[in-house]
Amino acid sequence: MTRFVQLHLLVSYPPANLNRDDAGRPKTAHMGGVERLRVSSQSLKRAWRTSELFEQQLAGTIGTRTKRLGKEAFDALVAAGVDDKQAKQWAEQITKVYGAAKKDNPLEIEQLVHVSPEERATLDELVARLASERRAPTDDELDALLHSHSAVDIAMFGRMLAAKTQYNGEAAVQVAHAIGVQASPVEDDYFTAVDDLNKDDPGAAHIGESGFAAAVFYQYLCIDRDLLKKNLGGDEALTQRALRALTESALKVGPSGKQNSFASRAYAHYALVEKGEQQPRSLSLAFVKPVAGIDHASEAITVLRRVRDNMDQVYGACADSRCELDVLAGTGRVAELLDFVAAD
């Protein structure tokens, strides 16, 4: 039986600004004495779970993160003919189920809540019932808005509800921040825009700067397969679909930051999947010393494999089974990798 599934990916991005900091520049981290590019785990997870690929494979099982369920309930009640005052009172009661309401906007909660498709359907049914019967929700009806579900993204990435802790969910998937394997100084792209209709002044109509950098990234994911299946109500078929969708998304989908300016789309050029009962470990150790030379893509593969093998030699086998693909060598197949990930 497999408990842990670990994914180690290498992805090479050309000049890009995938994930920006508060100043609009690419996020970075200092590691091994040099500045590296970094992409946050939050950015990666959102890119995967909102991707067309994820949606196609898991349609109907993907949740919604929002603060606005109370506003949606209010709008639906008003549209059904309930007067504004009553609709607001009833919607405020509904809002409080999901979290603490904002003081300046009682139809919106302070923090995002992740709800499943089943829970959205329960809310819609309640709103329709209240509008039809022209009455406020009962305590039992409000208590029933959150319940068991089969939302894959909540099962993967967890959920925290401060007021309804019994419906919290422990994340079955841990995602590390992606880190550049080499030193990557952030540069500035000085750009101008020209007014097409201004024939009198040859100067620029707009001048700006945008930070960018290029890197090969190491990405690490650790999946507790047993917990994922438990979170999905023991549904093995859905668990396998979820594993396939997540793995393929991680291989093919990246953050969308500044794509119109850089078209920085990339597939992973190397993937190593490990399965087993052993305590998981990242292979980021391979890149504490920045990869040197000019062929970062292939050198990163060499270093990662060396550290993996050395850890096996020192600790004993760190995985029961492995599967890999290497685009640069033309070895491995994505279909075989996905079959390997999904199988128990």
ABEGO torsion letter per residue (X at the ends): XBABBBBBBBBBBBBBBABBBAAGBBBBBBBGGBBBBBBBAAAAAAAAAABAAAAAAABGABBBBBAAAAAAAAAAAAAAGBBAAAAAAAAAAAAAAAEBBBAABAABBABBBBBBAAAAAAAAAAAAAAAAAGBBBBAAAAAAABBBBABAAAAAAEBBBAABAAABBBBABBBBBBBBABBBBBBBBBBBBBBAABAABABBABBBBBBBBBBBBBBBBBBBAAAAAAAAGGBAAAAAAAAAAAAAAAAABBBABGAAAAGBBBBBABBBBBBEABBBBBAAAAAABBBBEABAAAAAAAAAAAAAAAAAAAAEBABABBBBBBAAAGBEBAAAAAAAAABX
